[in-house]
């Protein structure tokens, strides 16, 4: 049995469990900070960037231009996935996660320092867009490394549960971002918030990054990666060439990349409609005040954070596919009720609309980390999982608020937006149905040529059962 497996199956189970919890905590805190930075931009784009950086446009057009800068950040995510994936598969997961956290934190803090259009003219939105590209590049490398660090430390029996915790960083980050913005809108007047108050949450990122770095530097590298690296060194000593991770993924795992991309369509589009575009819809279209809209997202995000590990555990019991499909079908159908509830302008209805939408989203997002990790071999897993996840972000998450805002402006109602979300759900259902069930797969047994893709359940599962 390999050294990595011996490490997992050692006699000191309490120490092993403690180490895994430490890895999970480090990944969760790190992803929470990075998603805080990323979602903060989306919320600010919906609420204030139109007035600060595009003051000469009408409110809806200004918001549209703000969401355009928001969408541009997604273009850098696949590039970040390839670069971070390449070095993460060659050098290790931990080092690249530290770099991504530093890049994200620095760019976010600098966004809080960018002068408005009235001070810098057109240079202001250009600088804002540049920093957004840095955010996207960093996040493109963050997600894959964080979920793999957990997936590769645990065993197959509870991989869905443990790997779902870094996924909790998304609602936790959104909760933190919306919470800070909500606090600022509560204590400040609209003029003060639009002038300088919106900058405070961005500057706060610098403090959060210091905390995240302290925690991330304390964790160990993935044991599966160490084992794969040792094998690669032996192949190198035997003068056997090893393919570049990107080339290996394209050659051997292109179907798995397509599955990951399709699986993310409904998950990504629905999330940004429910959490980012909803602010524009409520504030600009329905004339509901900022505070009420932010509070609805705040409550929904809190519920989602609690549900993600439960859906992750459920995927360990009944499989990744059934849980994922419930989420995809549910979010496609709920999109119609979602806007109908918003249109009532009732706060309880707003909370119900957002919360139920995020419950269905959780059913997709929770098993996603384990599902994507189980598709790729270790020496190309960072690249493959990141590439599949981030390529779909360009087609799904990036234009979602932009498309939704444009549809609202063109038709004046939510029906086309519901159709848009429903079509995304259909694509995801097709992709997940066409994929293989990955629950119980031995991560160490997946070969670079994909030949062990149908491998038996993880040996560690059998040992622990």
HUSUL-V173695 format. One record per residue. N is the residue number from 1. RES is the residue in three letters. PSI is psi in radians with two decimals (none if undefined). BURIAL is + if it has 9 or more other C-alpha atoms within 8 Angstrom, else -. D_CENTER is the distance of its C-alpha to the mean C-alpha in whole Angstrom. Layout:
BEGIN
n-><N,N>
res-><RES,RES>
psi-><PSI,PSI>
burial-><BURIAL,BURIAL>
d_center-><D_CENTER,D_CENTER>
END
This chain:
BEGIN
n-><1,2,3,4,5,6,7,8,9,10,11,12,13,14,15,16,17,18,19,20,21,22,23,24,25,26,27,28,29,30,31,32,33,34,35,36,37,38,39,40,41,42,43,44,45,46,47,48,49,50,51,52,53,54,55,56,57,58,59,60,61,62,63,64,65,66,67,68,69,70,71,72,73,74,75,76,77,78,79,80,81,82,83,84,85,86,87,88,89,90,91,92,93,94,95,96,97,98,99,100,101,102,103,104,105,106,107,108,109,110,111,112,113,114,115,116,117,118,119,120,121,122,123,124,125,126,127,128,129,130,131,132,133,134,135,136,137,138,139,140,141,142,143,144,145,146,147,148,149,150,151,152,153,154,155,156,157,158,159,160,161,162,163,164,165,166,167,168,169,170,171,172,173,174,175,176,177,178,179,180,181,182,183,184,185,186,187,188,189,190,191,192,193,194,195,196,197,198,199,200,201,202,203,204,205,206,207,208,209,210,211,212,213,214,215,216,217,218,219,220,221,222,223,224,225,226,227,228,229,230,231,232,233,234,235,236,237,238,239,240,241,242,243,244,245,246,247,248,249,250,251,252,253,254,255,256,257,258,259,260,261,262,263,264,265,266,267,268,269,270,271,272,273,274,275,276,277,278,279,280,281,282,283,284,285,286,287,288,289,290,291,292,293,294,295,296,297,298,299,300,301,302,303,304,305,306,307,308,309,310,311,312,313,314,315,316,317,318,319,320,321,322,323,324,325,326,327,328,329,330,331,332,333,334,335,336,337,338,339,340,341,342,343,344,345,346,347,348,349,350,351,352,353,354,355,356,357,358,359,360,361,362,363,364,365,366,367,368,369,370,371,372,373,374,375,376,377,378,379,380,381,382,383,384,385,386,387,388,389,390,391,392,393,394,395,396,397,398,399,400,401,402,403,404,405,406,407,408,409,410,411,412,413,414,415,416,417,418,419,420,421,422,423,424,425,426,427,428,429,430,431,432,433,434,435,436,437,438,439,440,441,442,443,444,445,446,447,448,449,450,451,452,453,454,455,456,457,458,459,460,461,462,463,464,465>
res-><UNK,UNK,UNK,UNK,UNK,UNK,UNK,UNK,UNK,UNK,UNK,UNK,UNK,UNK,UNK,UNK,UNK,UNK,UNK,UNK,UNK,UNK,UNK,UNK,UNK,UNK,UNK,UNK,UNK,UNK,UNK,UNK,UNK,UNK,UNK,UNK,UNK,UNK,UNK,UNK,UNK,UNK,UNK,UNK,UNK,UNK,UNK,UNK,UNK,UNK,UNK,UNK,UNK,UNK,UNK,UNK,UNK,UNK,UNK,UNK,UNK,UNK,UNK,UNK,UNK,UNK,UNK,UNK,UNK,UNK,UNK,UNK,UNK,UNK,UNK,UNK,UNK,UNK,UNK,UNK,UNK,UNK,UNK,UNK,UNK,UNK,UNK,UNK,UNK,UNK,UNK,UNK,UNK,UNK,UNK,UNK,UNK,UNK,UNK,UNK,UNK,UNK,UNK,UNK,UNK,UNK,UNK,UNK,UNK,UNK,UNK,UNK,UNK,UNK,UNK,UNK,UNK,UNK,UNK,UNK,UNK,UNK,UNK,UNK,UNK,UNK,UNK,UNK,UNK,UNK,UNK,UNK,UNK,UNK,UNK,UNK,UNK,UNK,UNK,UNK,UNK,UNK,UNK,UNK,UNK,UNK,UNK,UNK,UNK,UNK,UNK,UNK,UNK,UNK,UNK,UNK,UNK,UNK,UNK,UNK,UNK,UNK,UNK,UNK,UNK,UNK,UNK,UNK,UNK,UNK,UNK,UNK,UNK,UNK,UNK,UNK,UNK,UNK,UNK,UNK,UNK,UNK,UNK,UNK,UNK,UNK,UNK,UNK,UNK,UNK,UNK,UNK,UNK,UNK,UNK,UNK,UNK,UNK,UNK,UNK,UNK,UNK,UNK,UNK,UNK,UNK,UNK,UNK,UNK,UNK,UNK,UNK,UNK,UNK,UNK,UNK,UNK,UNK,UNK,UNK,UNK,UNK,UNK,UNK,UNK,UNK,UNK,UNK,UNK,UNK,UNK,UNK,UNK,UNK,UNK,UNK,UNK,UNK,UNK,UNK,UNK,UNK,UNK,UNK,UNK,UNK,UNK,UNK,UNK,UNK,UNK,UNK,UNK,UNK,UNK,UNK,UNK,UNK,UNK,UNK,UNK,UNK,UNK,UNK,UNK,UNK,UNK,UNK,UNK,UNK,UNK,UNK,UNK,UNK,UNK,UNK,UNK,UNK,UNK,UNK,UNK,UNK,UNK,UNK,UNK,UNK,UNK,UNK,UNK,UNK,UNK,UNK,UNK,UNK,UNK,UNK,UNK,UNK,UNK,UNK,UNK,UNK,UNK,UNK,UNK,UNK,UNK,UNK,UNK,UNK,UNK,UNK,UNK,UNK,UNK,UNK,UNK,UNK,UNK,UNK,UNK,UNK,UNK,UNK,UNK,UNK,UNK,UNK,UNK,UNK,UNK,UNK,UNK,UNK,UNK,UNK,UNK,UNK,UNK,UNK,UNK,UNK,UNK,UNK,UNK,UNK,UNK,UNK,UNK,UNK,UNK,UNK,UNK,UNK,UNK,UNK,UNK,UNK,UNK,UNK,UNK,UNK,UNK,UNK,UNK,UNK,UNK,UNK,UNK,UNK,UNK,UNK,UNK,UNK,UNK,UNK,UNK,UNK,UNK,UNK,UNK,UNK,UNK,UNK,UNK,UNK,UNK,UNK,UNK,UNK,UNK,UNK,UNK,UNK,UNK,UNK,UNK,UNK,UNK,UNK,UNK,UNK,UNK,UNK,UNK,UNK,UNK,UNK,UNK,UNK,UNK,UNK,UNK,UNK,UNK,UNK,UNK,UNK,UNK,UNK,UNK,UNK,UNK,UNK,UNK,UNK,UNK,UNK,UNK,UNK,UNK,UNK,UNK,UNK,UNK,UNK,UNK,UNK,UNK,UNK,UNK,UNK,UNK,UNK,UNK,UNK,UNK,UNK,UNK,UNK,UNK,UNK,UNK,UNK,UNK,UNK,UNK,UNK,UNK,UNK,UNK,UNK,UNK,UNK,UNK>
psi-><2.51,2.84,-0.64,-0.68,-0.63,-0.65,-0.64,-0.60,0.26,2.93,-0.47,1.37,-0.58,-0.69,-0.66,-0.78,-0.68,-0.70,-0.73,-0.73,-0.63,-0.74,-0.77,-0.78,-0.75,-0.72,-0.73,-0.81,-0.73,-0.81,-0.58,-0.78,-0.76,-0.69,-0.55,-0.86,-0.77,-0.78,-0.50,-0.70,-0.79,-0.75,-0.72,-0.60,-0.65,-0.52,-0.62,-0.48,-0.55,-0.73,-0.60,-0.73,-0.26,0.98,-0.34,-0.20,2.78,2.81,-0.81,-0.70,-0.68,-0.73,-0.68,-0.76,-0.63,-0.76,-0.44,-0.76,-0.60,-0.76,-0.58,-0.59,-0.51,-0.47,-0.49,-0.22,-0.76,-0.58,-0.77,-0.65,-0.74,-0.82,-0.92,-0.65,-0.75,-0.92,-0.51,-0.59,-0.38,-0.69,-0.38,2.76,-0.72,-0.83,-0.75,-0.53,-0.61,-0.76,-0.76,-0.67,-0.71,-0.79,-0.77,-0.82,-0.74,-0.79,-0.66,-0.77,-0.66,-0.55,-0.64,-0.20,-0.12,2.17,2.77,3.11,-0.63,-0.42,-0.77,-0.15,-2.50,-0.35,-0.46,-0.96,-0.48,-0.75,-0.71,-0.77,-0.68,-0.79,-0.57,-0.64,-0.68,-0.72,-0.82,-0.73,-0.78,-0.76,-0.52,-0.51,-0.29,-0.88,-0.89,-0.79,-0.71,-0.82,-0.55,-0.63,-0.68,-0.82,-0.68,-0.18,-0.54,-3.05,3.03,-0.48,-0.65,0.43,-0.69,-0.71,-0.94,-0.71,-0.31,-0.34,-0.77,-0.51,-0.50,-0.26,-0.47,-0.99,-0.57,-0.72,-0.72,-0.69,-0.77,-0.77,-0.86,-0.63,-0.77,-0.74,-0.69,-0.72,-0.75,-0.69,-0.42,-0.76,-0.22,2.68,2.87,-0.72,-0.75,-0.71,-0.80,-0.47,-0.93,-0.36,-0.59,-0.34,-0.48,-0.83,-0.57,-0.73,-0.51,-0.42,-0.59,-0.68,-0.74,-0.64,-0.69,-0.75,-0.80,-0.71,-0.74,-0.68,-0.77,-0.58,-0.22,-0.09,2.83,2.77,2.72,2.26,-0.61,-0.64,-0.72,-0.73,-0.77,-0.65,-0.69,-0.71,-0.70,-0.67,-0.63,-0.70,-0.64,-0.70,-0.54,0.12,0.66,2.07,2.52,2.30,2.60,2.50,-0.76,-0.78,-0.74,-0.69,-0.83,-0.66,-0.72,-0.38,0.45,-0.58,-0.68,-0.61,-0.75,-0.68,-0.81,-0.72,-0.83,-0.68,-0.47,-0.21,-0.98,-0.70,-0.84,-0.86,-0.81,-0.67,-0.78,-0.44,-0.75,-0.60,-0.46,-0.99,-0.52,-0.56,-0.73,-0.77,-0.76,-0.80,-0.84,-0.69,-0.81,-0.17,0.59,2.49,2.73,-0.79,-0.79,-0.76,-0.78,-0.69,-0.63,-0.76,-0.63,-0.83,-0.78,-0.69,-0.64,-0.76,-0.74,-0.71,-0.68,-0.52,-0.45,-0.87,-0.49,-0.76,-0.60,-0.76,-0.67,-0.62,-0.41,-0.47,-0.76,-0.11,2.72,-0.75,-0.85,-0.74,-0.77,-0.74,-0.64,-0.75,-0.76,-0.84,-0.75,-0.79,-0.57,-0.71,-0.66,-0.40,-0.50,-0.79,-0.54,-0.95,-0.55,-0.68,-0.71,-0.68,-0.29,-0.35,0.29,2.32,-0.79,-0.64,-0.66,-0.81,-0.76,-0.77,-0.86,-0.76,-0.83,-0.70,-0.73,-0.42,-0.83,-0.66,-0.68,-0.62,-0.45,-0.76,-0.62,-0.90,-0.10,-0.70,-0.87,-0.74,-0.90,-0.63,-0.59,0.04,-0.35,2.67,2.73,-0.79,-0.01,0.22,-0.74,-0.83,-0.87,-0.86,-0.75,-0.72,-0.81,-0.70,-0.73,-0.51,-0.68,-0.49,-0.58,-0.72,-0.39,-1.27,-0.68,-0.94,-0.05,-0.97,-0.59,-0.85,-0.76,-0.74,-0.72,-0.72,-0.71,-0.73,-0.61,-0.70,-0.34,0.11,3.06,-0.12,-0.84,-0.51,-0.69,-0.69,-0.73,-0.84,-0.67,-0.68,-0.68,-0.70,-0.68,-0.74,-0.75,-0.74,-0.78,-0.78,-0.77,-0.70,-0.65,-0.22,2.95,2.63,2.26,-0.08,2.31,0.09,2.46,1.93,-0.60,-0.33,-0.14,1.99,2.76,-0.48,0.07,0.11,-0.39,0.40,-0.43,0.47,2.75,2.92,2.69,2.34,-0.51,-0.49,-0.80,-0.66,-0.54,-0.16,none>
burial-><-,-,-,+,+,+,-,+,+,-,-,-,-,-,-,+,-,-,-,+,-,+,+,+,-,+,+,+,+,+,+,+,+,+,+,+,+,+,+,+,+,+,+,+,+,+,+,+,+,+,+,+,+,+,+,-,-,-,+,+,+,+,+,+,+,+,+,+,+,+,+,+,+,+,+,+,+,+,+,+,+,+,+,+,+,+,+,+,+,-,-,+,+,+,+,+,+,+,-,+,+,+,+,+,+,+,+,+,+,+,+,+,-,+,-,+,+,-,-,+,-,-,-,+,+,-,+,+,+,-,+,+,+,+,+,+,+,+,+,+,+,+,+,+,+,+,+,+,+,+,+,+,+,+,+,+,+,+,+,+,+,+,+,+,+,+,+,+,+,+,+,+,+,+,+,+,+,+,+,+,+,+,-,+,+,-,-,+,-,-,-,+,+,+,-,-,+,+,+,+,+,+,+,+,+,+,-,+,+,-,-,+,+,-,+,+,-,-,+,-,+,+,+,+,+,+,+,+,+,-,-,+,-,-,+,+,-,-,-,-,-,-,-,-,+,+,-,+,+,-,-,+,+,+,-,+,+,+,+,+,+,+,+,+,+,+,+,+,+,+,+,+,+,+,+,+,+,+,+,+,+,+,+,+,-,+,-,+,-,+,+,+,+,+,+,+,+,+,+,+,+,+,+,+,+,-,+,+,+,+,+,+,+,+,+,+,-,-,+,+,+,+,+,+,+,+,+,+,+,+,+,+,+,+,+,+,+,+,+,-,+,+,-,-,+,-,-,-,+,+,+,+,+,+,+,+,+,+,+,+,+,+,+,+,+,+,+,+,+,+,+,+,+,+,+,+,+,+,+,+,+,+,+,+,+,+,+,+,+,+,+,+,+,+,+,+,+,+,+,+,+,+,-,+,+,+,+,+,-,-,-,-,-,+,-,+,+,+,-,-,+,+,+,+,+,+,+,+,+,+,+,+,-,-,-,-,-,+,+,+,+,+,+,-,-,+,+,+,-,+,-,-,-,-,+,-,+,+,-,+,+,-,-,-,->
d_center-><35,32,32,28,29,32,30,28,31,33,35,34,31,31,30,27,26,26,24,21,21,21,18,16,17,16,13,12,14,12,8,10,12,9,7,11,12,9,10,14,14,13,16,18,18,19,22,23,23,25,28,27,26,28,31,33,31,31,29,27,27,26,23,23,23,21,18,19,18,15,15,16,13,11,15,14,11,13,16,14,12,16,18,15,16,19,20,18,20,23,23,20,17,18,20,17,14,17,17,14,14,17,16,14,16,19,18,17,20,22,21,22,25,26,29,29,30,34,34,33,33,31,30,27,25,25,24,21,20,21,19,16,16,16,13,11,13,12,8,9,11,9,6,9,12,10,10,13,15,15,16,19,20,21,23,22,24,21,18,16,17,16,13,11,12,9,7,9,8,6,9,11,10,11,14,15,15,16,19,20,20,22,24,25,26,28,30,31,32,31,33,32,28,28,30,28,27,23,23,24,20,19,22,21,18,21,22,18,18,21,20,17,19,22,20,18,22,23,21,23,22,21,24,23,22,26,28,26,27,31,31,30,33,35,35,35,38,39,39,36,34,30,28,25,22,21,24,24,21,22,26,25,22,21,21,18,16,18,17,13,13,15,13,10,13,13,10,8,12,13,10,11,14,14,13,14,17,18,19,21,23,24,25,27,28,29,30,28,28,25,25,25,22,20,22,21,17,17,19,17,14,16,17,14,13,16,16,13,15,18,16,15,19,20,19,21,24,24,21,18,19,21,18,16,19,19,16,16,20,20,17,20,23,21,21,24,25,22,24,27,26,25,29,31,29,30,27,27,27,24,22,23,21,18,18,19,17,14,16,16,12,12,14,12,8,11,13,10,10,14,14,13,14,18,18,19,21,21,22,20,17,15,16,15,12,10,13,12,8,9,12,11,9,13,15,12,10,12,15,15,16,18,20,20,22,24,25,26,28,30,30,30,29,26,27,26,22,22,24,21,18,21,21,17,18,21,19,17,20,22,19,18,22,23,21,23,22,20,21,23,23,24,22,25,27,25,27,26,28,26,29,28,25,27,28,29,27,26,30,28,28,31,33,31,32>
END
